[in-house]
């Protein structure tokens, strides 16, 4: 990423670059405080969404494409896109970033496909390591201490990283969320996983629509099809059905910052047969 792309990304997160730059080649000091701020801002500004799948848009796991979508078009994406672009930003800001593959825990203890999920291992300037993940949907608001094996309190819940043979399980509120591999990966390694999630009829991304982000008060808003849900920081939830296309497009525009010319519809809804 060149400097103008970094500046545009920071503005996407609500940051004025001039307030951050300390030197032309090192815009910020790569501290945990900076990482925490960027992580939360990303969750608040860039929605977790799978709209491209149902709008017939191509998903390309290349840095330029990701920046064009997340920064240029002010869209969101799912894990490969969000953590892929966020990792590129962090690396440009001086953090040491490693892409990690994970498999999501499903029903009855089943694990998802290989390259099911993309997460980030981030090293700050003092050598400490953190698990950053802005692409799982409902997850931690702040990075998790990678080497910590005890409970880590977060606005998103109670988290633990526990040993699982050679791998690590990320556990949320006592329930395993995903199994993380330690081996470093490249963005291109996740192409098959992204293709499967965007094309397979059994993929939940193909079966449903979602657009979700963390709110400034620590809650969450989610648009699932035409159902708009508002969850407060205390867990209280309200939801309503949107009647017209204009209402749906208005929520995308005003609550998620996404401009669409038409309402996306599920192309392959799950059927009982």
C-alpha positions in Angstrom: 0.0 0.0 0.0 1.3 3.5 -0.8 0.7 6.5 1.4 -2.4 7.8 -0.3 -4.0 4.4 0.1 -3.1 4.3 3.7 -4.6 7.8 4.2 -7.8 6.8 2.4 -8.2 3.7 4.6 -7.6 5.7 7.7 -10.3 8.2 6.6 -12.6 5.2 6.0 -12.2 4.4 9.7 -12.9 8.0 10.7 -9.3 9.0 11.3 -7.7 12.2 9.9 -4.2 10.9 8.7 -2.5 14.2 9.5 -3.1 13.6 13.2 -1.4 10.2 13.0 1.7 10.7 10.8 5.0 10.8 12.7 7.3 10.2 9.7 6.8 9.6 6.0 7.8 5.9 6.2 6.3 5.2 9.6 2.8 6.9 9.9 2.2 5.6 13.4 4.0 3.8 16.2 2.8 0.1 16.1 1.6 -0.2 19.7 -1.2 -2.2 21.2 -3.1 1.1 21.9 -3.0 1.9 18.2 -4.0 -1.7 17.2 -7.0 -1.6 19.7 -8.2 1.7 18.3 -7.9 0.5 14.7 -9.6 -2.8 15.5 -12.6 -1.3 17.1 -13.0 1.5 14.5 -12.9 -1.1 11.7 -15.7 -3.1 13.4 -17.8 0.1 13.7 -17.1 1.5 10.2 -16.8 -1.5 7.9 -19.7 -3.9 7.9 -19.5 -7.7 7.9 -21.6 -8.5 4.9 -22.1 -11.1 2.1 -24.0 -8.9 -0.3 -21.6 -9.5 -3.2 -22.6 -13.2 -3.3 -26.3 -12.2 -3.9 -25.6 -9.3 -6.2 -23.5 -11.4 -8.6 -20.3 -9.5 -7.8 -16.9 -11.1 -8.2 -14.9 -11.8 -5.0 -11.2 -11.5 -5.7 -8.6 -12.0 -3.0 -6.0 -9.6 -4.2 -4.9 -6.5 -2.2 -6.0 -4.0 -4.9 -9.4 -5.5 -5.3 -9.9 -5.6 -1.5 -8.9 -1.9 -1.2 -11.1 -0.9 -4.1 -14.1 -2.6 -2.4 -13.6 -1.7 1.3 -12.0 1.7 0.8 -13.0 2.9 -2.7 -16.5 1.6 -2.8 -17.0 1.9 1.0 -18.4 -1.6 1.2 -17.8 -4.4 3.7 -17.2 -8.1 3.1 -16.7 -11.4 4.8 -13.6 -12.7 6.7 -11.2 -13.1 3.7 -12.0 -9.6 2.5 -12.1 -7.8 5.9 -9.1 -9.4 7.5 -7.3 -9.4 4.2 -7.6 -5.7 3.8 -7.1 -4.9 7.5 -4.0 -7.0 7.5 -2.6 -5.0 4.6 -3.4 -1.7 6.4 -1.6 -2.9 9.6 1.4 -4.0 7.7 1.6 -0.6 6.0 1.5 1.0 9.4 4.5 -0.9 10.7 2.9 -3.9 12.4 4.1 -7.4 11.7 1.2 -9.3 10.3 0.7 -13.1 9.8 -2.3 -14.6 8.1 -3.7 -17.6 9.8 -6.3 -20.2 8.7 -9.1 -21.5 10.9 -12.0 -23.9 10.8 -15.2 -22.9 12.4 -16.8 -25.1 15.0 -20.3 -26.2 13.8 -23.0 -28.3 15.2 -22.1 -31.5 17.1 -18.5 -30.6 17.2 -18.0 -30.7 13.5 -15.3 -28.4 12.0 -15.8 -26.5 8.8 -13.8 -26.8 5.6 -10.0 -26.1 5.4 -9.4 -22.3 5.0 -12.9 -21.8 6.5 -11.8 -18.6 8.1 -9.0 -16.0 7.9 -7.7 -14.4 11.1 -4.6 -12.3 11.8 -1.6 -12.7 14.2 -0.2 -9.2 14.8 3.1 -8.3 16.5 3.4 -4.8 17.9 6.6 -2.8 18.2 7.3 -4.2 21.7 7.2 -7.8 20.5 3.8 -8.7 22.0 1.5 -10.8 19.8 -2.2 -10.4 19.3 -5.1 -12.2 17.6 -6.9 -9.6 15.5 -10.2 -10.5 13.8 -12.5 -7.9 12.2 -14.1 -10.5 9.9 -16.1 -13.0 12.0 -19.2 -11.0 12.6 -19.9 -11.1 16.3 -16.5 -11.5 17.9 -14.1 -9.6 20.2 -14.1 -5.8 19.9 -10.4 -5.6 20.8 -7.5 -7.9 19.8 -6.9 -10.8 22.1 -3.5 -11.5 23.6 -2.2 -14.4 21.5 -0.1 -16.1 24.2 -2.6 -15.7 27.0 -4.4 -18.9 28.0 -6.6 -17.5 30.7 -9.9 -15.6 30.4 -9.9 -12.4 28.4 -12.8 -10.0 29.1 -14.0 -8.0 26.2 -17.2 -6.1 25.3 -18.0 -8.9 22.9 -17.9 -11.6 25.7 -15.5 -13.7 27.6 -12.7 -15.2 25.4 -10.1 -17.8 25.9 -7.4 -19.2 23.6 -6.8 -22.8 24.5 -4.4 -25.5 23.2 -6.0 -28.0 20.8 -3.1 -30.4 19.9 -0.9 -28.4 17.5 -3.7 -25.9 17.0 -5.6 -23.4 19.1 -9.3 -23.1 19.9 -10.8 -19.7 20.3 -13.5 -20.1 22.9 -16.3 -17.5 23.5 -18.5 -17.6 26.6 -17.4 -21.2 27.1 -18.2 -22.3 23.5 -15.5 -23.1 20.9 -15.8 -20.7 18.1 -13.0 -21.7 15.7 -9.8 -23.8 15.6 -6.8 -21.8 14.6 -3.7 -23.1 12.8 -0.3 -21.7 13.7 1.2 -22.1 10.3 1.6 -18.7 8.3 -0.5 -18.4 5.2 -0.7 -16.2 2.1 -3.9 -14.5 0.9 -4.0 -16.7 -2.2 -4.2 -19.8 0.0 -7.8 -18.8 0.9 -9.2 -18.6 -2.7 -10.7 -22.1 -2.5 -12.4 -21.4 0.8 -13.8 -18.1 -0.5 -15.0 -19.8 -3.6 -16.7 -22.6 -1.6 -18.4 -20.2 0.8 -19.7 -18.0 -2.1 -20.9 -20.9 -4.4 -21.8 -24.0 -2.4 -25.5 -24.5 -1.8 -24.8 -25.7 1.7 -22.8 -22.6 2.6 -24.7 -20.4 5.0 -23.4 -17.4 3.1 -25.2 -18.6 0.0 -28.3 -19.4 1.9 -28.9 -16.1 3.6 -28.1 -12.3 3.5 -26.3 -10.5 6.3 -25.0 -7.0 6.9 -23.8 -6.2 10.4 -21.6 -3.9 12.4 -20.7 -2.8 15.9 -22.3 0.5 17.0 -20.7 3.4 18.7 -22.3 2.4 22.1 -20.9 -1.1 21.9 -24.1 -2.7 20.6 -24.7 -4.1 17.1 -27.0 -3.6 14.2 -27.8 -6.3 11.7 -29.9 -6.4 8.5 -30.8 -10.0 7.6 -32.8 -9.9 4.4 -35.6 -7.5 5.4 -35.2 -8.0 9.2 -33.5 -5.2 10.9 -32.1 -6.0 14.4 -30.7 -3.6 16.9 -28.9 -5.1 19.9 -27.9 -2.9 22.8 -24.6 -3.2 24.7 -26.7 -4.9 27.5 -27.9 -7.6 25.1 -31.5 -6.2 24.7 -32.7 -6.7 21.2 -35.3 -5.0 19.0 -36.2 -6.0 15.5 -38.6 -5.0 12.8 -39.5 -6.1 9.3 -38.8 -3.6 6.5 -41.7 -3.4 4.1 -40.5 -1.6 0.9 -37.4 -1.7 -1.1 -36.9 1.9 -0.4 -36.8 1.1 3.4 -34.2 -1.6 2.9 -32.0 0.6 0.7 -32.4 3.4 3.2 -31.1 1.2 6.1 -28.2 0.0 4.0 -27.4 3.7 3.2 -27.9 5.4 6.5 -27.0 2.7 9.0 -24.2 0.9 7.1 -23.0 3.5 4.7 -23.6 1.2 1.7 -25.1 2.6 -1.5 -27.0 0.0 -3.6 -29.0 0.4 -6.7 -31.2 -2.6 -5.9 -32.1 -4.7 -3.0 -30.1 -7.9 -2.9 -32.1 -11.2 -2.7 -30.9 -14.6 -1.7 -30.1 -16.5 -4.9 -30.1 -20.0 -3.4 -32.3 -20.1 -0.3 -32.2 -23.3 1.7 -35.0 -25.6 1.0 -36.5 -28.3 3.1 -35.7 -31.0 0.5 
